[in-house]
Amino acid sequence: MAIALRWLLPLLAVVIGVLALGHSALLYDESLRIERDGVQAPVTAIGNSKKIKRSGNRITFRAEVTYTRPDGRSVTSISVISDTALDAFEAGKPTYVRYLPDRPDGVRISGDEHEGSSWLLVIMGCVASGYGGIGIFRALKRNAASPGGRLSTASTRTGNRRRAR
């Protein structure tokens, strides 16, 4: 059982780390695509805002954002929005979103494009991958040093020669 855990936990950590890094890369790529290829549209309503993150003096919300496309259709999507952008919209200042024409539900508030990004996934992915890599290396080293492993036969031969002299 202990041998199985010696391999299972590090492998699980590596898988979790790779998944976290992959997910953060996908989120970053989507954000870049919206910045580069996105179409700007005016926001008509923001509702159901819920606080999701606080970093220093900044507060980030997740809210339902309704905007009007150039063809006149109204679209409601969930987006991440900063407290300053939310306050500006509530004060009556014009607020805009950027969205991809082929995917109108993926929106970012103009000026808040990086608001939803989180280094937590990147850090967690690196730590989990590092922990798993070290665990796998240690398990391989233990396996090689155990009886029947590759290192045990070499060390036994060396020990036998010393005793024979």
N, C-alpha and C positions, 0 to 999 in steps of 0.2 A: 504494500500500500504506500509506504514512504517513497519507494522508488518511482511509483507512478506519479505521485505528487511532485517529486523532484523535477519531473519533465513537464507535467501538465500545467502547473502554475506559471512557469516562465513562458511556455508556448502561448498560454491564454493572455498573458501580459503583452507579448509581441503582437498577437492578433488585435487586441484592443488598441494598442498604440498605433498600428498601421491603419485601422479603421478611423480613429480620431484624426490622424494626419490627413487621410484621404478625404474625410468629410470637410475638414477646414479648408483644404485645397479647392474642393468643389464650391464652397461658399465664397471663397475669395475670387475664383474664376467668374462666378455669376455676378458678383459686385463689379468686377472690371468690365464685363460685357455690358452691364447696364450703364456704366459711366461712358463707355466708348460708343456703343450703338443705340443707347436709349433715346426715346422720344420724350420731350418735356410736355407736360400737361398740367393745367391748373387744378388745385385741390378744391373741391366744393364742400366737403364735410369730413370731420374727424370725430369718431365716436368710440365708445367702449375702451378707453385707454387704461392699460394696466401697467403698473411699474414692474419692470423686470430686472433692472440692474442699477446699482449706484456705484459710481467711481469718483471719489473725491467730492467735488461740488456738483458734478454732473449726474443727472438722473435720466435713464433711458426707459421709454415706454414702448409697449406694443399696442397698436391701435388699428381700428378699421378705418381705412382712408378711402374716401370716395373721390374720384376724379373724372373729368370729362375728356374723352378722346377727341381728336380732330374731326372724326366723322359724327360727333354729337352723342355717341353712346356713353352712358354713365357706367363706370366700373367701380366696384368696391373690393378692396383687397386688404389683407393684414400686412402692416409694415412696422418696422422699427422707427421710432421718432425720438429726437432729443427733447429735453424739457424746453430749450430755447426756441426750437421750431414750433412746438406745441403752444407755447405762450404767444409767439408771434402770430400764429393762426387765430388764436382766441382773441387777440387784440385787433384783428381785422386786416392784418398785413397779408398781401398775396403770398401764397405758398404753392410750390410746384413739386411734382413728382417726376421721376424719370422711370420709364418702363420699356420693356422690349416689345415691339409690335407683334412678334410671334408668340409672346407669352405675357399678356397684359396683367396677370395676377402677380408677377414678380416685380415689385416696385421699390423704389428708394426715394426718400424725400431729398429734393435737390439741396445740396449743401450738407446733407447728413449721410452721404453715401457709405462712409465707413462706420457709421454709428452701430450697426448690428454686428460688426466683426468682433471676435473675441480671441484673445491670445490663450485663453484657458484650454481650448482644444489642442492647440499646438504644443503647449507646455505639457499637458496630460499625455499627449501622444509620444513626445520625446522621452518623458520620464518612464512611461510604461514600456516603450521599446527598449530603452536602456536597461531597465530592471530585468526585462525578459531576456535580453541578450547576455547580460552578466549571469543570470540564472542558468541559461543553457550552457554557457561556457563552463561554469562550475560543475554542472551535471556531467558534461563530457569529460572534464578533468577527473571527477570522482570515478566515473565509469572506467576510464583508462587506467586508473591506479588500483582498481579493485581486482581481486583474484580472477584470473581468466581474461583480464583486460590487456591491452597492448603494453602498457608500462610495467605491469607486474612481472611479465616474463623477463624483460630486460633487467629489472632491478634484482630479480631472483638469481639470474645468471651471474651478475656482478657480485652478489653476496656469496654465492657458492665458490667463486674463484678466490675471494678473500679468505674464506674458511679453509680452503684446500692448501693454501700456502702455509 
